[in-house]
Amino acid sequence: MKLSVLKENFAAGLSVVGKAVATKGSLPILSNVLIETEEGRLKLAATDLETGVVTWIGAKIEEEGGVTVPARLLLEFVGNLPPVELKLSSENQIFTISAEKSHSTFNGVSKDEFPSLPKTSSEYFLKVNPKDFSGAVSEVAFAASSDETRPILTGVLMKVSGNTLTFVGVDGFRLAERVLMLSETVKEDVSLVIPSKTLLEVSRVVGGSEEPIKISLLPEGNQLIFEMPNVLIFSRILEG
């Protein structure tokens, strides 16, 4: 792999996927971020197996390829670089960044060891205004439990019926609910429990975007996809 990318764009992309990097667990590969070329752009991805984030940024691709690199070390190094064009390359799992007077190499791991993320679906069952979505999540997610011994309560209920989307958070002591009116009537009612941290991450990533968030359910029925401009967030659906 060999390419050039602006430091600002690379750092922003790493920031988007960084929250999905696993901070604990038995699989070392989950502490890495995937960096690879795809259809003329640079793709970055991270996952903790509950939530996965993929983003694409513009880059000048000279040679195709990919590798995974320890996320924490990479974020720290890139964050300290000046706002210049970066030269990225990888060979034999060694990842190199060059920027004017700075040059660093990282011991990477083959991209083949990185967990495969679900393929996106071209069909979505729900579109939500990003401002409305973020507002609803901020009013409900706080009520979800942080007690991992009862996983179902760490999530937020998303219930879609007709032209309404209802969010409900509960931890056994408090309850919060918010109802949104949708611009389109859904074809089929859906009721799912999504990890609250995933919804908060979608809210963070969407920022001030005005493009609707498209939400689709994978055919297997156990994962949800949130699609935003140049970003996909995958989430495991909680059961219990």
Sine and cosine of phi, psi and omega as CSV:
sin_phi,cos_phi,sin_psi,cos_psi,sin_omega,cos_omega
0.00,0.00,0.67,-0.74,0.02,-1.00
-0.46,-0.89,0.80,-0.59,-0.06,-1.00
-0.31,-0.95,0.19,-0.98,0.09,-1.00
-0.83,-0.56,0.61,-0.79,-0.01,-1.00
-0.46,-0.89,0.55,-0.84,0.05,-1.00
-0.94,0.34,0.66,-0.75,-0.02,-1.00
-0.84,0.54,-0.67,0.75,-0.02,-1.00
-0.87,0.50,-0.67,0.74,-0.02,-1.00
-0.94,0.35,-0.66,0.75,-0.01,-1.00
-0.91,0.41,-0.69,0.72,0.01,-1.00
-0.90,0.44,-0.64,0.76,0.01,-1.00
-0.90,0.43,-0.65,0.76,0.03,-1.00
-0.90,0.43,-0.67,0.74,0.04,-1.00
-0.90,0.44,-0.58,0.81,0.03,-1.00
-0.91,0.42,-0.60,0.80,0.00,-1.00
-0.90,0.43,-0.73,0.69,-0.07,-1.00
-1.00,0.06,-0.28,0.96,-0.13,-0.99
-0.85,0.52,-0.56,0.83,-0.04,-1.00
-0.93,0.37,-0.32,0.95,-0.02,-1.00
-1.00,0.02,-0.12,0.99,0.00,-1.00
-0.93,0.38,0.73,-0.68,-0.01,-1.00
-0.94,0.35,0.72,-0.69,0.03,-1.00
-0.99,-0.16,-0.19,0.98,0.07,-1.00
-0.47,-0.88,0.32,-0.95,-0.02,-1.00
0.67,-0.74,0.12,-0.99,-0.10,-0.99
-0.99,-0.11,-0.07,1.00,-0.02,-1.00
-0.96,-0.30,0.97,-0.24,-0.02,-1.00
-0.83,0.55,-0.52,0.86,-0.05,-1.00
-0.88,0.47,-0.40,0.91,-0.03,-1.00
-0.96,0.29,-0.20,0.98,0.07,-1.00
-1.00,-0.01,0.06,1.00,0.01,-1.00
-0.97,-0.22,0.38,-0.93,0.13,-0.99
-0.94,-0.33,0.68,-0.73,0.02,-1.00
-0.99,0.12,0.76,-0.64,0.03,-1.00
-0.80,-0.60,0.90,-0.43,0.00,-1.00
-0.43,-0.90,0.38,-0.93,0.04,-1.00
-1.00,0.09,0.55,-0.83,0.02,-1.00
-0.39,-0.92,0.90,-0.43,0.07,-1.00
0.78,0.62,0.73,0.68,0.09,-1.00
0.99,0.16,0.10,0.99,0.03,-1.00
-0.78,-0.63,0.17,-0.99,0.06,-1.00
-0.99,-0.15,0.81,-0.58,-0.02,-1.00
-0.97,-0.26,0.73,-0.68,0.08,-1.00
-0.85,-0.53,0.64,-0.77,-0.02,-1.00
-0.50,-0.87,0.50,-0.87,0.07,-1.00
-0.48,-0.88,0.45,-0.89,0.02,-1.00
-0.40,-0.92,0.50,-0.86,0.15,-0.99
-0.91,-0.40,0.27,0.96,-0.01,-1.00
0.98,0.21,-0.21,0.98,0.13,-0.99
-0.98,-0.19,-0.66,0.75,0.04,-1.00
-0.79,-0.61,0.66,-0.75,0.07,-1.00
-0.77,-0.64,0.62,-0.78,0.00,-1.00
-0.77,-0.63,0.73,-0.69,0.05,-1.00
-0.78,-0.62,0.70,-0.72,0.09,-1.00
-0.66,-0.75,0.41,-0.91,0.01,-1.00
-0.83,-0.56,0.67,-0.75,0.03,-1.00
-0.74,-0.67,0.41,-0.91,0.00,-1.00
-0.95,0.32,0.60,-0.80,0.00,-1.00
-0.35,-0.94,0.37,-0.93,0.10,-1.00
-1.00,-0.07,0.97,-0.25,-0.08,-1.00
-1.00,0.03,0.83,-0.55,0.07,-1.00
-0.98,-0.22,-0.64,0.76,0.04,-1.00
-0.67,-0.74,0.70,-0.72,0.01,-1.00
-0.96,0.27,0.37,-0.93,0.06,-1.00
0.41,-0.91,-0.15,-0.99,0.00,-1.00
-0.09,-1.00,0.28,-0.96,-0.01,-1.00
-0.27,-0.96,0.29,-0.96,0.14,-0.99
-0.93,-0.38,0.59,-0.80,-0.12,-0.99
-0.73,-0.69,0.61,-0.79,0.05,-1.00
-0.80,0.61,0.86,-0.51,-0.14,-0.99
-0.91,0.41,-0.70,0.71,-0.09,-1.00
-0.88,0.47,-0.73,0.69,0.00,-1.00
-0.90,0.44,-0.66,0.75,-0.03,-1.00
-0.91,0.40,-0.70,0.71,0.00,-1.00
-0.88,0.48,-0.67,0.74,0.00,-1.00
-0.90,0.43,-0.69,0.72,-0.04,-1.00
-0.92,0.39,-0.76,0.66,-0.04,-1.00
-0.90,0.44,-0.59,0.81,-0.01,-1.00
-0.89,0.46,-0.41,0.91,-0.03,-1.00
-1.00,-0.09,0.01,1.00,-0.02,-1.00
-0.99,0.11,0.47,-0.88,0.07,-1.00
-0.95,0.30,0.28,-0.96,-0.01,-1.00
-0.97,0.24,0.98,0.21,-0.03,-1.00
-0.76,-0.65,0.04,-1.00,0.08,-1.00
-0.98,0.22,0.72,-0.70,0.00,-1.00
-0.97,-0.25,0.58,-0.82,0.12,-0.99
-0.96,-0.26,0.88,-0.47,0.01,-1.00
-0.93,-0.38,0.64,-0.77,0.05,-1.00
-0.45,-0.89,0.39,-0.92,0.08,-1.00
-0.58,-0.81,0.63,-0.77,0.04,-1.00
-0.44,-0.90,0.78,-0.62,-0.03,-1.00
0.80,0.60,0.66,0.75,0.05,-1.00
0.93,0.38,0.24,0.97,0.12,-0.99
-0.98,-0.20,0.87,-0.50,-0.04,-1.00
-0.98,-0.20,0.75,-0.66,-0.07,-1.00
-0.83,-0.56,0.68,-0.73,0.11,-0.99
-0.85,-0.53,0.78,-0.63,0.06,-1.00
-0.82,-0.57,0.70,-0.71,0.01,-1.00
-0.48,-0.88,0.97,-0.22,-0.02,-1.00
0.76,0.65,-0.95,-0.31,-0.06,-1.00
-1.00,-0.01,-0.05,1.00,-0.02,-1.00
-0.98,-0.20,0.60,-0.80,0.01,-1.00
-0.45,-0.89,0.79,-0.62,-0.02,-1.00
-0.55,-0.84,0.53,-0.85,0.06,-1.00
-0.87,-0.50,0.51,-0.86,-0.01,-1.00
-0.77,-0.63,0.66,-0.76,0.11,-0.99
-0.98,0.20,0.93,-0.37,-0.03,-1.00
-0.99,-0.15,-0.03,-1.00,0.05,-1.00
-0.77,-0.64,0.57,-0.82,-0.03,-1.00
-0.79,0.61,0.67,-0.74,0.03,-1.00
-0.90,0.43,-0.34,0.94,0.01,-1.00
-0.92,0.39,-0.34,0.94,0.02,-1.00
-1.00,0.05,-0.17,0.99,-0.01,-1.00
-0.97,0.26,0.68,-0.73,-0.01,-1.00
-0.83,0.56,0.68,-0.74,0.03,-1.00
-0.96,0.27,0.77,-0.64,0.02,-1.00
-1.00,0.02,0.49,-0.87,-0.04,-1.00
-0.86,0.51,0.52,-0.86,0.11,-0.99
-0.97,0.23,0.61,-0.79,-0.03,-1.00
-0.96,0.28,0.43,-0.90,0.05,-1.00
-0.98,-0.21,0.65,-0.76,-0.01,-1.00
-0.97,0.23,-0.24,0.97,-0.01,-1.00
-0.96,-0.28,0.68,-0.73,0.07,-1.00
-0.85,-0.53,0.48,-0.88,-0.02,-1.00
-0.97,-0.23,-0.10,1.00,-0.10,-1.00
-0.44,-0.90,0.68,-0.73,0.14,-0.99
-0.85,-0.53,0.72,-0.69,-0.06,-1.00
-0.76,-0.65,0.67,-0.74,0.10,-0.99
-0.89,0.46,0.80,-0.60,-0.09,-1.00
-0.88,0.48,-0.59,0.81,0.01,-1.00
-0.92,0.39,-0.68,0.74,0.03,-1.00
-0.90,0.43,-0.67,0.74,-0.01,-1.00
-0.87,0.50,-0.77,0.63,-0.04,-1.00
-0.89,0.46,-0.64,0.77,0.02,-1.00
-0.90,0.44,-0.68,0.73,-0.01,-1.00
-0.91,0.40,-0.68,0.73,-0.01,-1.00
-0.89,0.46,-0.67,0.74,-0.02,-1.00
-0.91,0.42,-0.45,0.89,-0.03,-1.00
-1.00,0.05,-0.23,0.97,-0.11,-0.99
-0.88,-0.47,-0.60,0.80,-0.13,-0.99
-0.86,0.50,-0.50,0.87,-0.03,-1.00
-0.88,0.47,-0.43,0.90,-0.06,-1.00
-0.99,0.14,-0.19,0.98,0.03,-1.00
-0.95,0.32,0.51,-0.86,-0.04,-1.00
-0.97,0.24,0.44,-0.90,0.11,-0.99
-0.96,-0.28,0.10,1.00,-0.02,-1.00
-0.99,0.11,0.96,-0.29,-0.06,-1.00
-0.94,0.35,-0.19,0.98,0.02,-1.00
-0.96,0.29,-0.28,0.96,0.08,-1.00
-0.80,-0.60,0.97,0.25,-0.12,-0.99
-0.80,0.60,-0.61,0.79,-0.08,-1.00
-0.88,0.48,-0.51,0.86,-0.02,-1.00
-0.99,0.15,-0.15,0.99,0.07,-1.00
-0.99,0.13,-0.06,1.00,-0.01,-1.00
-0.97,-0.23,0.09,-1.00,0.06,-1.00
-0.86,-0.50,0.75,-0.67,0.04,-1.00
-0.96,0.26,0.79,-0.61,0.14,-0.99
-0.92,-0.39,0.91,-0.41,-0.03,-1.00
-0.87,-0.49,0.86,-0.51,-0.02,-1.00
-0.93,-0.37,0.80,-0.59,0.00,-1.00
-0.51,-0.86,0.83,-0.55,-0.01,-1.00
0.88,0.47,-0.89,-0.46,0.03,-1.00
-0.90,-0.43,0.49,0.87,0.04,-1.00
-0.81,-0.58,0.56,-0.83,0.09,-1.00
-0.83,-0.56,0.87,-0.50,-0.05,-1.00
-0.93,-0.37,0.76,-0.65,0.10,-1.00
-0.95,-0.32,0.72,-0.70,0.03,-1.00
-0.70,-0.71,0.78,-0.63,0.09,-1.00
-0.86,-0.51,0.67,-0.74,-0.01,-1.00
-0.46,-0.89,0.62,-0.78,0.04,-1.00
-0.83,-0.56,0.21,0.98,-0.01,-1.00
0.99,-0.15,-0.31,0.95,0.00,-1.00
-0.86,-0.51,-0.49,0.87,-0.02,-1.00
-0.70,-0.72,0.39,-0.92,-0.03,-1.00
-0.64,-0.77,0.68,-0.73,0.05,-1.00
-0.74,-0.67,0.64,-0.76,-0.03,-1.00
-0.65,-0.76,0.61,-0.79,0.06,-1.00
-0.61,-0.79,0.73,-0.68,-0.01,-1.00
-0.92,-0.39,0.77,-0.64,0.05,-1.00
-0.93,-0.37,0.59,-0.81,0.11,-0.99
-1.00,-0.04,0.74,-0.67,-0.04,-1.00
-1.00,-0.09,0.45,-0.89,0.02,-1.00
-0.98,0.20,-0.32,0.95,0.01,-1.00
-0.77,-0.64,0.55,-0.84,0.07,-1.00
-1.00,0.09,0.76,-0.65,-0.03,-1.00
-0.97,0.26,0.48,-0.88,-0.03,-1.00
-0.97,0.26,-0.50,0.87,-0.08,-1.00
-0.59,-0.81,0.67,-0.74,0.04,-1.00
-0.93,0.38,0.63,-0.78,-0.01,-1.00
-0.68,-0.73,0.65,-0.76,0.05,-1.00
-0.70,-0.72,0.88,-0.47,-0.09,-1.00
-0.66,-0.75,0.46,-0.89,0.11,-0.99
-0.93,-0.38,0.86,-0.51,-0.07,-1.00
-0.91,-0.41,0.67,-0.74,0.05,-1.00
-0.78,0.62,0.74,-0.67,-0.04,-1.00
-0.87,0.49,-0.56,0.83,-0.02,-1.00
-0.91,0.41,-0.49,0.87,0.05,-1.00
-0.93,0.37,-0.70,0.71,0.01,-1.00
-0.90,0.44,-0.62,0.79,0.05,-1.00
-0.91,0.42,-0.59,0.81,0.02,-1.00
-0.93,0.36,-0.66,0.75,0.07,-1.00
-0.86,0.50,-0.69,0.73,0.01,-1.00
-0.88,0.47,-0.64,0.77,0.01,-1.00
-0.92,0.39,-0.71,0.70,-0.08,-1.00
-0.93,0.37,-0.62,0.79,-0.08,-1.00
-0.92,0.38,-0.45,0.89,0.10,-0.99
0.78,0.63,-0.78,-0.63,-0.02,-1.00
-0.99,-0.12,0.31,0.95,-0.01,-1.00
-0.88,0.48,0.56,-0.83,0.05,-1.00
-0.97,-0.24,-0.10,1.00,0.02,-1.00
-0.96,0.28,0.72,-0.69,0.02,-1.00
-0.86,0.51,0.56,-0.83,0.12,-0.99
-0.99,0.14,0.83,-0.56,0.03,-1.00
-0.99,-0.13,0.77,-0.64,-0.06,-1.00
-0.88,-0.48,0.79,-0.62,0.01,-1.00
-0.75,-0.67,0.43,-0.90,0.00,-1.00
-0.94,-0.34,0.79,-0.61,0.00,-1.00
-0.92,0.39,0.49,-0.87,-0.04,-1.00
-0.81,0.59,-0.54,0.84,0.00,-1.00
-0.92,0.39,-0.35,0.94,0.06,-1.00
0.99,0.16,0.13,0.99,-0.05,-1.00
-0.92,-0.40,0.05,1.00,0.03,-1.00
-0.61,-0.79,0.53,-0.85,0.00,-1.00
-0.89,-0.45,0.56,-0.83,0.03,-1.00
-0.87,-0.49,0.77,-0.64,0.11,-0.99
-0.96,-0.29,0.87,-0.49,-0.06,-1.00
-0.95,-0.32,0.82,-0.57,0.05,-1.00
-0.77,-0.64,0.19,-0.98,0.00,-1.00
-0.82,0.58,0.90,-0.44,0.04,-1.00
0.90,0.43,0.24,0.97,0.00,-1.00
-0.64,-0.77,0.68,-0.73,0.16,-0.99
-0.82,-0.57,0.71,-0.71,0.09,-1.00
-0.85,-0.53,0.83,-0.56,0.01,-1.00
-0.98,-0.21,0.62,-0.79,0.00,-1.00
-0.69,-0.73,0.67,-0.74,0.14,-0.99
-0.96,0.29,0.62,-0.79,0.06,-1.00
-1.00,-0.02,0.78,-0.63,-0.02,-1.00
-0.98,0.19,0.58,-0.82,0.03,-1.00
-0.80,-0.61,0.50,-0.87,0.03,-1.00
0.45,-0.90,0.00,0.00,0.00,0.00
